[in-house]
């Protein structure tokens, strides 16, 4: 069992930066792929960025070049550095941990942190 707690969200103006953190407990995340999702009001949850257990990253086209996902396994924490924020980045951001053992998926979610980008 993995517990995930996101932090770092807030109300910011367009163009500034925020860094979200996802602190894990209950189990080491070394073997988990870690993802950041977001959900804006009235929209489906979408994948923003992911990082495999080996450190390979992927990003949604809408955030490429602006967001960076990273992981610190020693701290059991995953980060999402968000630069040049836009109003359309406004959403609740969720952290997700997933791994597969003998074909079975084990996935865990945090409670989310609100990011609001507005002037």
C-alpha positions in Angstrom: 0.0 0.0 0.0 1.3 3.4 -1.0 0.0 6.7 0.5 0.6 9.8 -1.7 0.3 13.4 -0.5 0.6 16.3 -3.0 1.6 19.8 -2.0 2.7 23.0 -3.5 -0.4 24.2 -5.3 -1.8 27.7 -5.1 -3.1 30.7 -6.8 -0.5 32.3 -9.1 -0.4 34.8 -12.0 0.3 33.7 -15.5 3.9 33.3 -16.4 5.2 32.4 -12.9 6.4 29.0 -11.7 5.3 26.5 -9.2 6.8 23.2 -8.0 4.5 20.5 -6.9 5.6 17.7 -4.6 4.2 14.2 -4.1 5.5 12.6 -0.9 5.0 8.8 -0.7 4.8 6.7 2.4 3.9 3.1 3.2 6.2 1.7 0.6 9.3 2.7 -1.4 8.4 4.1 -4.8 11.6 2.8 -6.5 9.8 0.2 -8.5 6.8 2.4 -9.4 6.1 4.5 -12.4 5.0 7.9 -11.2 2.6 10.2 -13.0 1.0 13.6 -12.6 -2.5 14.0 -13.8 -4.8 17.0 -13.7 -8.5 17.6 -13.9 -10.0 20.9 -14.8 -13.7 21.7 -14.0 -16.0 20.0 -16.4 -13.1 18.1 -18.1 -11.8 14.6 -17.9 -8.6 13.8 -15.9 -5.6 13.9 -18.2 -2.0 12.7 -18.0 0.4 15.6 -17.6 3.7 13.9 -17.1 5.2 10.6 -16.2 8.5 9.1 -15.1 9.3 5.4 -15.1 11.2 3.6 -12.4 14.2 3.9 -14.7 13.8 7.7 -15.1 12.4 7.9 -18.6 10.0 10.8 -18.8 7.0 11.7 -21.0 4.8 14.8 -21.2 1.5 15.9 -22.6 2.1 18.1 -25.7 0.4 21.0 -23.9 3.2 21.1 -21.2 6.3 20.1 -23.2 9.1 22.5 -22.7 7.4 24.1 -19.6 6.9 21.3 -17.1 9.6 18.9 -15.8 8.9 15.8 -13.8 11.6 14.3 -11.6 11.9 11.8 -8.8 14.1 11.5 -5.7 13.8 7.9 -4.6 15.9 8.6 -1.5 13.2 11.0 -0.3 10.4 8.9 -1.7 9.2 12.0 -3.5 8.2 13.0 -7.0 8.2 16.6 -8.2 6.5 18.6 -11.0 8.3 21.8 -11.9 5.8 24.0 -13.7 7.2 27.1 -15.5 5.5 29.7 -17.6 2.1 28.8 -16.2 -1.0 29.6 -18.2 -4.6 30.0 -17.2 -5.4 26.8 -19.0 -3.1 25.0 -16.6 -5.7 25.6 -13.9 -6.8 22.3 -12.4 -6.5 19.9 -9.5 -3.2 18.0 -9.9 -3.0 14.4 -8.8 -0.1 12.2 -8.2 -0.3 8.5 -9.3 1.9 5.6 -8.5 1.6 2.4 -10.6 3.4 -0.9 -11.0 2.6 -4.3 -12.4 3.3 -7.6 -10.7 2.6 -10.8 -12.7 0.2 -8.9 -14.9 -1.7 -7.3 -12.0 -1.8 -3.5 -11.7 -1.2 -1.8 -8.4 -2.2 1.9 -8.6 -2.5 4.5 -6.0 -3.7 8.1 -6.0 -3.2 11.2 -3.9 -5.9 13.6 -2.9 -4.9 16.3 -5.3 -3.6 19.9 -5.0 -5.3 22.9 -6.6 -3.4 25.0 -9.0 -5.1 28.2 -10.2 -3.5 30.5 -12.7 -5.2 33.8 -13.0 -4.4 37.5 -13.2 
